[in-house]
Amino acid sequence: MKNGFLYIVLILFSNCIFAQLNQKEKEVEINKIVNRIHLPKIPNYAISVVKYGAKGDSVTNCKRAFDKAMKACERRNGGTIIVPKGTYTINGPIHFVSNVRLHLEEGAKIRFGSNPKDYPLVLTSWEGTMLYNYSPMIYGYNVENIAITGNGIIDGEASNSWIKWKTLEKEDQQLSRDMNHNKVPIEKRIFGEGHYLRPQLIQFVNSKNILIEDVQIEDAPFWCVHLLKSKSITIRGVKYDAHNYNNDGIDPEYSSDILIENVKFNNGDDNVAIKSGRDDEGRSNSDTPSENIVIRNCEFKGLHAIVIGSEMSAGVRNVYVDNCKASGYLKRGLYIKTNSDRGSYIKDIYFSNIAFAKVEDCIYITSNYHGEGSGLNPSKISEIYFSNISCELATNTGIVIEGYPNKKVENIKLDTITIQSAKNGMTITNTENVSFNEVTIGEKATIPTAVK
């Protein structure tokens, strides 16, 4: 219908030629992932930052006190740094060493300064390209057994500072991409002063056995939590109130064995965005896809709930999202996106038991993100399963699946999908073997009316 709502009921039972894990098999695979994840082992030693001169008065620069506390833990091969109630200003980053927990007690807030000169250059990644840039506010490189816990707040304090770089970053964004495509050595990809790439709030690189639990994350300059080339990670009970540009909640990149559970998202961008490098550089790291990720019992709120891509050139596989719900308005609910420059694959993705309220599009899969790409490296999207997904209203389209003409989206199963109302029902192009069972968009049809 050109005007009004399109009502569709699809009840198609087909003998699919592709394999799908049944519920019991899926639970076994999830348990395998979760059981491989190790929580950090932290020595019993504990020290308060107050002992080293930190003052929770919101004015005093506590950078030196936090550095001294980290050094004290390092001398003892680890320990817990306690942050008591108060607001602690830190002009510069916290750089983790191994075997350390940063624990924020109830009423504690860490608030980071916004002078770029306080943040030294470190090895990082920006939108899928490895480079040297300003240090994230909390950073760890090649560390293990790391924890950030407690009921306090980590505040990037970026809304009146770093966020202004959004309008200035285009030239440096393109420079980073050119360096990627031209295979410029990473040690020569130097950004920082004179450039405008915003740093992440929390980032761990080449690290393992990481726990982030219960803290609230606010006002990040860029992505909130970036897990880069890391593994064995647990994020649970975390809360977000982060509404700046590109304030993704959690971005795993080239990372594996991850459990994200009981998280309350409230973000200005993607809640979870799973990535694995961009274009040439990503494809050269195909031995480190993002894989074996479990997301469960979460509450979504923001721009998009779960996103895979668009930087996914090393591949994404074995992702399980279960028993989640969303509130408020989302642009898209479940969003898989890539283009014809990325290459590689997205496969073996399971979405189940997810409830959305109002969205623009409920389920969206595209191989033609933003219409970008040379056509030389289209990505393969296959083996994607949706089960028991509900949505109250899609203001645009209920389900969109867009393949690439010479690399079709394959082996998609939609089972028990209920979208109560949608402007448009469905758009499916360049696909093979898309299976539907108990799919309702609009009012469910019943017995056909008789001729009068």
C-alpha positions as CSV (number, residue, x, y, z in Angstrom):
1,M,0.0,0.0,0.0
2,K,1.3,3.4,-0.9
3,N,-0.3,5.0,2.1
4,G,-1.0,3.5,5.5
5,F,0.4,0.3,6.8
6,L,1.3,-2.8,4.9
7,Y,0.0,-5.9,6.6
8,I,1.9,-9.1,5.8
9,V,1.7,-12.5,7.3
10,L,4.3,-15.1,6.2
11,I,4.0,-18.6,7.5
12,L,6.4,-20.5,5.3
13,F,7.8,-23.9,6.2
14,S,10.8,-24.9,4.1
15,N,13.4,-27.6,4.0
16,C,16.5,-25.4,4.3
17,I,19.7,-26.7,2.8
18,F,21.8,-24.9,5.5
19,A,22.5,-26.2,9.0
20,Q,21.3,-24.4,12.1
21,L,22.1,-25.2,15.7
22,N,19.0,-26.3,17.7
23,Q,18.4,-24.8,21.1
24,K,20.3,-27.4,23.0
25,E,23.3,-27.2,20.6
26,K,23.3,-23.4,20.8
27,E,23.4,-23.6,24.6
28,V,26.3,-25.9,24.5
29,E,28.2,-23.5,22.2
30,I,27.4,-20.6,24.4
31,N,28.6,-22.5,27.5
32,K,31.9,-23.4,25.7
33,I,32.5,-19.7,25.1
34,V,31.6,-18.6,28.7
35,N,33.7,-21.4,30.2
36,R,36.8,-20.3,28.3
37,I,36.6,-16.8,29.7
38,H,38.8,-16.2,32.8
39,L,38.0,-13.6,35.3
40,P,41.0,-11.6,36.4
41,K,43.1,-12.8,39.3
42,I,44.0,-9.8,41.5
43,P,46.4,-10.0,44.5
44,N,45.0,-9.1,47.9
45,Y,47.0,-5.9,48.3
46,A,44.8,-2.8,48.3
47,I,45.6,0.9,48.5
48,S,43.4,4.1,48.5
49,V,44.3,6.9,46.1
50,V,43.8,9.2,49.1
51,K,47.0,7.9,50.6
52,Y,48.9,9.4,47.7
53,G,47.3,12.8,47.9
54,A,44.2,12.4,45.8
55,K,41.3,14.7,46.9
56,G,37.7,14.2,45.8
57,D,37.0,17.9,45.7
58,S,36.5,18.0,41.9
59,V,39.2,20.7,41.6
60,T,42.5,19.1,42.6
61,N,44.4,17.4,39.8
62,C,44.8,13.8,41.1
63,K,46.8,12.5,38.1
64,R,50.0,12.0,40.2
65,A,48.2,10.2,43.0
66,F,46.6,7.7,40.6
67,D,50.0,7.1,38.9
68,K,51.6,6.5,42.3
69,A,48.9,4.1,43.3
70,M,49.3,2.2,40.0
71,K,53.1,2.1,40.6
72,A,52.6,0.8,44.1
73,C,50.5,-2.1,42.8
74,E,53.1,-2.8,40.1
75,R,55.8,-3.2,42.7
76,R,53.7,-5.8,44.5
77,N,52.7,-7.6,41.2
78,G,49.2,-6.2,41.4
79,G,46.5,-5.2,43.7
80,T,43.4,-3.0,44.1
81,I,43.3,0.8,43.8
82,I,40.4,2.1,45.8
83,V,38.6,5.3,44.9
84,P,36.5,6.6,47.8
85,K,33.4,8.8,47.6
86,G,34.1,12.1,45.9
87,T,34.8,13.6,42.5
88,Y,38.4,13.1,41.4
89,T,39.7,15.3,38.5
90,I,42.5,13.6,36.5
91,N,44.3,15.6,33.9
92,G,45.7,12.8,31.8
93,P,45.2,9.1,31.3
94,I,45.2,6.1,33.7
95,H,47.6,3.5,32.2
96,F,47.0,0.1,33.6
97,V,49.7,-2.5,34.5
98,S,48.8,-6.2,34.8
99,N,47.0,-7.7,37.8
100,V,45.3,-4.5,38.9
101,R,41.7,-3.7,39.9
102,L,40.4,-0.1,39.8
103,H,37.5,0.0,42.3
104,L,35.2,3.0,42.5
105,E,33.2,3.0,45.7
106,E,29.6,4.3,45.9
107,G,29.6,8.0,45.3
108,A,33.0,8.1,43.6
109,K,33.5,9.8,40.3
110,I,36.6,10.0,38.1
111,R,36.4,13.0,35.8
112,F,39.1,13.3,33.1
113,G,40.6,16.6,32.0
114,S,40.2,17.7,28.4
115,N,43.6,19.2,27.5
116,P,45.0,17.1,24.6
117,K,48.5,17.9,25.7
118,D,47.9,15.8,28.8
119,Y,47.4,12.7,26.7
120,P,50.5,11.1,25.2
121,L,50.5,9.2,21.9
122,V,49.9,5.5,22.2
123,L,49.3,2.7,19.7
124,T,45.5,2.5,19.1
125,S,43.0,2.2,16.3
126,W,40.6,4.7,14.8
127,E,37.6,3.4,12.9
128,G,39.5,0.2,12.0
129,T,42.9,1.6,11.2
130,M,45.9,1.1,13.5
131,L,47.8,4.3,14.3
132,Y,49.3,6.4,17.0
133,N,46.9,8.9,18.6
134,Y,46.1,10.6,21.9
135,S,45.8,8.0,24.7
136,P,42.4,6.9,25.7
137,M,41.5,8.1,29.2
138,I,41.8,4.6,30.6
139,Y,44.3,2.5,28.6
140,G,46.1,-0.8,28.8
141,Y,48.5,-2.3,26.3
142,N,49.7,-6.0,26.5
143,V,48.3,-6.4,30.0
144,E,46.3,-9.2,31.7
145,N,44.2,-9.7,34.8
146,I,42.5,-6.2,34.7
147,A,39.3,-5.1,36.5
148,I,37.3,-1.9,36.7
149,T,34.6,-2.4,39.3
150,G,32.3,-0.6,41.8
151,N,29.2,1.6,41.7
152,G,31.0,4.8,40.8
153,I,31.1,6.9,37.6
154,I,33.8,7.2,34.9
155,D,33.2,10.6,33.2
156,G,35.0,11.6,30.0
157,E,33.9,15.2,30.4
158,A,33.9,15.6,26.7
159,S,30.7,17.5,25.9
160,N,32.3,20.9,26.0
161,S,35.7,20.0,24.7
162,W,36.7,16.9,22.6
163,I,33.3,16.8,21.0
164,K,34.0,20.0,19.1
165,W,36.5,18.0,17.0
166,K,33.7,16.2,15.3
167,T,33.4,19.0,12.7
168,L,37.2,19.0,12.3
169,E,38.0,15.4,11.9
170,K,37.2,14.7,8.2
171,E,40.7,15.4,6.8
172,D,42.4,13.2,9.4
173,Q,39.7,10.5,9.0
174,Q,40.5,10.3,5.3
175,L,44.3,10.5,6.0
176,S,44.0,7.4,8.2
177,R,42.1,5.5,5.5
178,D,44.6,6.5,2.9
179,M,47.4,5.2,5.1
180,N,45.5,1.9,5.5
181,H,44.9,1.5,1.8
182,N,48.5,2.5,0.9
183,K,49.9,0.1,3.5
184,V,51.9,2.9,5.2
185,P,53.9,1.3,8.1
186,I,52.0,1.8,11.4
187,E,55.0,3.5,13.1
188,K,54.6,6.3,10.5
189,R,50.9,6.8,11.1
190,I,51.4,9.6,13.7
191,F,48.5,11.7,14.7
192,G,48.1,13.7,17.9
193,E,49.0,17.4,17.9
194,G,47.7,19.2,14.9
195,H,45.2,16.4,14.2
196,Y,41.6,15.9,15.3
197,L,40.9,12.3,15.9
198,R,39.1,12.0,19.3
199,P,40.4,9.3,21.7
200,Q,38.3,6.5,23.2
201,L,37.3,6.6,26.9
202,I,38.4,3.1,27.8
203,Q,40.6,0.9,25.6
204,F,42.5,-2.3,26.1
205,V,44.9,-3.6,23.4
206,N,46.6,-7.0,23.1
207,S,45.2,-7.8,26.5
208,K,43.3,-10.6,28.3
209,N,41.3,-11.6,31.3
210,I,39.5,-8.3,31.6
211,L,36.5,-7.5,33.8
212,I,34.4,-4.3,33.7
213,E,31.6,-4.5,36.2
214,D,28.9,-2.2,37.6
215,V,30.4,1.2,36.9
216,Q,28.5,3.9,35.1
217,I,30.1,5.4,32.0
218,E,29.4,9.0,30.9
219,D,30.4,11.6,28.4
220,A,33.1,9.9,26.3
221,P,35.0,11.8,23.7
222,F,34.5,9.0,21.1
223,W,33.7,5.2,21.6
224,C,33.2,4.3,25.3
225,V,34.7,0.9,25.7
226,H,37.0,-0.4,22.9
227,L,38.3,-3.9,23.1
228,L,41.1,-4.2,20.6
229,K,43.0,-7.4,19.8
230,S,42.0,-8.7,23.2
231,K,40.4,-11.8,24.6
232,S,38.7,-13.4,27.6
233,I,36.6,-10.4,28.6
234,T,33.6,-10.0,30.8
235,I,31.5,-6.8,30.9
236,R,28.5,-7.0,33.2
237,G,26.2,-4.8,35.2
238,V,27.6,-1.7,33.5
239,K,25.4,1.4,33.0
240,Y,25.7,4.1,30.4
241,D,24.7,7.8,30.1
242,A,26.8,8.8,27.1
243,H,25.3,11.0,24.4
244,N,28.1,12.6,22.5
245,Y,28.8,11.9,18.8
246,N,30.0,8.4,18.2
247,N,29.5,7.3,21.8
248,D,29.2,3.6,21.0
249,G,28.8,1.6,24.2
250,I,31.1,-1.5,23.5
251,D,33.2,-2.0,20.4
252,P,35.0,-5.4,20.2
253,E,37.6,-5.3,17.4
254,Y,39.8,-8.3,16.4
255,S,38.7,-9.7,19.8
256,S,37.3,-13.0,21.0
257,D,35.8,-14.9,23.9
258,I,33.6,-12.0,25.3
259,L,30.6,-12.1,27.6
260,I,28.4,-8.9,27.8
261,E,25.5,-9.4,30.2
262,N,23.1,-7.4,32.3
263,V,24.3,-4.1,30.8
264,K,21.9,-1.0,30.7
265,F,22.8,1.0,27.6
266,N,21.9,4.6,27.1
267,N,24.1,5.8,24.3
268,G,24.2,8.5,21.6
269,D,25.3,5.8,19.1
270,D,25.5,2.0,18.8
271,N,25.0,0.0,22.0
272,V,27.3,-2.8,20.8
273,A,29.2,-2.6,17.6
274,I,31.3,-5.6,16.6
275,K,34.2,-4.8,14.3
276,S,37.4,-6.4,13.0
277,G,39.5,-3.8,11.1
278,R,39.0,-1.9,7.9
279,D,39.6,-2.8,4.3
280,D,43.2,-3.8,3.3
281,E,44.5,-3.8,6.9
282,G,41.6,-5.8,8.2
283,R,41.9,-8.4,5.5
284,S,45.6,-8.8,6.3
285,N,44.6,-9.7,9.8
286,S,42.2,-12.5,8.8
287,D,43.7,-14.8,11.5
288,T,42.2,-12.6,14.2
289,P,38.4,-12.2,13.5
290,S,36.1,-11.0,16.1
291,E,34.4,-14.2,17.3
292,N,32.8,-16.1,20.1
293,I,30.8,-13.3,21.6
294,V,27.8,-13.7,23.9
295,I,25.4,-10.8,24.6
296,R,22.6,-11.6,27.0
297,N,20.1,-10.1,29.4
298,C,20.8,-6.5,28.3
299,E,18.7,-3.4,28.0
300,F,19.2,-1.4,24.9
301,K,18.7,2.4,24.4
302,G,20.4,4.6,21.9
303,L,20.8,4.8,18.1
304,H,21.2,1.1,17.3
305,A,21.1,-1.9,19.6
306,I,23.4,-4.5,18.0
307,V,25.6,-3.7,15.1
308,I,28.1,-5.8,13.1
309,G,30.3,-3.7,11.0
310,S,30.9,-1.7,9.0
311,E,34.6,-2.2,9.7
312,M,34.7,-6.0,9.7
313,S,37.4,-6.9,7.2
314,A,39.0,-9.7,9.3
315,G,35.6,-11.3,9.7
316,V,33.0,-11.7,12.4
317,R,31.6,-15.1,13.5
318,N,30.0,-17.0,16.3
319,V,27.9,-14.2,17.9
320,Y,25.0,-15.0,20.2
321,V,22.5,-12.4,21.3
322,D,19.7,-13.6,23.6
323,N,17.0,-12.4,26.1
324,C,17.4,-8.6,25.6
325,K,14.9,-5.8,25.4
326,A,15.0,-2.2,24.2
327,S,13.3,1.0,25.3
328,G,12.7,4.4,23.7
329,Y,13.3,5.0,20.0
330,L,16.0,3.2,18.0
331,K,17.0,4.0,14.5
332,R,17.7,0.3,13.9
333,G,17.4,-2.7,16.1
334,L,19.6,-5.4,14.7
335,Y,21.9,-4.0,12.1
336,I,24.5,-5.9,10.0
337,K,26.4,-3.6,7.6
338,T,29.3,-3.8,5.2
339,N,30.2,-2.6,1.7
340,S,32.1,-3.7,-1.3
341,D,35.5,-2.5,0.0
342,R,35.5,-4.6,3.1
343,G,35.7,-8.2,1.9
344,S,35.7,-11.1,4.4
345,Y,32.6,-12.5,6.0
346,I,29.9,-12.2,8.7
347,K,28.5,-15.6,9.6
348,D,27.0,-17.8,12.3
349,I,25.2,-15.1,14.1
350,Y,22.2,-15.9,16.3
351,F,19.6,-13.4,17.6
352,S,16.9,-14.7,19.9
353,N,14.3,-13.5,22.3
354,I,14.7,-9.8,21.7
355,A,11.9,-7.2,22.2
356,F,11.9,-3.7,20.6
357,A,9.5,-0.8,21.0
358,K,9.7,1.9,18.3
359,V,12.4,1.7,15.6
360,E,12.9,3.1,12.2
361,D,13.9,-0.4,10.9
362,C,13.7,-3.5,13.0
363,I,16.1,-6.0,11.2
364,Y,18.5,-4.6,8.6
365,I,21.2,-6.5,6.7
366,T,23.1,-4.7,3.9
367,S,26.1,-5.4,1.8
368,N,25.9,-1.9,0.4
369,Y,26.4,0.4,3.4
370,H,26.1,4.1,2.4
371,G,26.5,2.9,-1.2
372,E,30.2,3.1,-0.7
373,G,32.8,0.8,-2.2
374,S,34.7,0.1,-5.4
375,G,33.1,-3.3,-6.0
376,L,36.4,-5.1,-5.7
377,N,35.9,-6.7,-2.2
378,P,32.3,-7.4,-1.4
379,S,31.7,-9.2,1.8
380,K,30.0,-12.5,2.4
381,I,27.0,-12.5,4.8
382,S,25.6,-15.9,5.5
383,E,24.1,-18.1,8.2
384,I,22.3,-15.5,10.2
385,Y,19.4,-16.6,12.4
386,F,16.6,-14.6,14.0
387,S,14.2,-16.2,16.5
388,N,11.5,-14.7,18.6
389,I,12.1,-11.1,17.7
390,S,9.3,-8.6,18.4
391,C,8.8,-5.0,17.6
392,E,5.9,-2.6,18.3
393,L,6.4,-0.1,15.4
394,A,8.8,0.3,12.5
395,T,8.4,3.8,11.2
396,N,10.2,2.8,8.0
397,T,10.7,-0.9,7.1
398,G,10.2,-4.0,9.2
399,I,12.9,-6.2,7.6
400,V,15.6,-5.3,5.0
401,I,18.0,-7.7,3.5
402,E,20.3,-6.4,0.8
403,G,23.0,-8.5,-0.8
404,Y,25.6,-7.5,-3.4
405,P,24.9,-8.5,-7.0
406,N,27.9,-10.9,-7.2
407,K,28.0,-11.8,-3.5
408,K,24.5,-12.5,-2.4
409,V,23.4,-12.7,1.2
410,E,22.8,-16.4,1.9
411,N,21.1,-18.7,4.3
412,I,19.1,-16.4,6.5
413,K,16.4,-17.8,8.7
414,L,13.6,-15.7,10.3
415,D,11.5,-17.7,12.8
416,T,8.7,-16.2,14.9
417,I,9.1,-12.5,14.0
418,T,6.3,-10.2,15.1
419,I,6.3,-6.5,14.0
420,Q,3.0,-5.0,15.1
421,S,3.0,-2.1,12.7
422,A,5.3,-0.9,9.9
423,K,5.2,1.7,7.1
424,N,6.8,-0.8,4.8
425,G,6.8,-4.5,5.4
426,M,9.9,-5.9,3.8
427,T,12.6,-5.4,1.2
428,I,14.8,-8.4,0.1
429,T,17.2,-8.1,-2.8
430,N,20.2,-10.1,-4.0
431,T,19.7,-13.0,-1.6
432,E,19.6,-16.8,-1.7
433,N,17.9,-19.2,0.6
434,V,16.0,-16.8,2.9
435,S,13.6,-18.9,5.1
436,F,10.6,-17.6,6.9
437,N,8.5,-19.3,9.6
438,E,5.7,-17.5,11.6
439,V,6.6,-14.0,10.4
440,T,4.0,-11.4,11.0
441,I,4.2,-7.7,9.9
442,G,1.1,-5.8,10.7
443,E,-2.1,-7.3,11.8
444,K,-2.1,-11.1,11.6
445,A,-4.4,-12.5,9.0
446,T,-7.0,-15.0,10.0
447,I,-9.8,-16.7,8.1
448,P,-10.4,-15.2,4.6
449,T,-13.6,-13.3,4.1
450,A,-16.3,-14.8,2.0
451,V,-17.8,-13.3,-1.2
452,K,-21.0,-11.4,-0.5
